[in-house]
Amino acid sequence: MPRIVGEWFLPGRSDNNATCVQTKFADNVVYVRNNRQPDAGTAVFDHFEWAVFVASVKDGDYDV
């Protein structure tokens, strides 16, 4: 899936009725928030941190 810069999006495998994370890519950072409570807070990662996290998920380091 190509990155959408500047727009919040849900993962392609998400169920519209489920609680998921929304992600937004910007020039220097990646924003992540809860789709059901978007005003509850946003986590911010630089692109290196995000790449390490995604690689860890793909390697099975997290139970997702």
NORHU-V475245 format. One record per residue. N is the residue number from 1. PSI is psi in whole degrees, 0 to 359 (999 if undefined). Layout:
BEGIN
N:PSI
N:PSI
END
This chain:
BEGIN
1:126
2:148
3:135
4:114
5:128
6:5
7:138
8:141
9:157
10:156
11:150
12:336
13:6
14:151
15:130
16:338
17:356
18:159
19:123
20:177
21:142
22:147
23:144
24:124
25:135
26:177
27:316
28:350
29:168
30:129
31:142
32:133
33:166
34:129
35:334
36:337
37:66
38:338
39:0
40:345
41:158
42:130
43:143
44:128
45:145
46:169
47:327
48:314
49:318
50:317
51:320
52:317
53:311
54:317
55:321
56:319
57:314
58:329
59:356
60:18
61:344
62:150
63:84
64:999
END
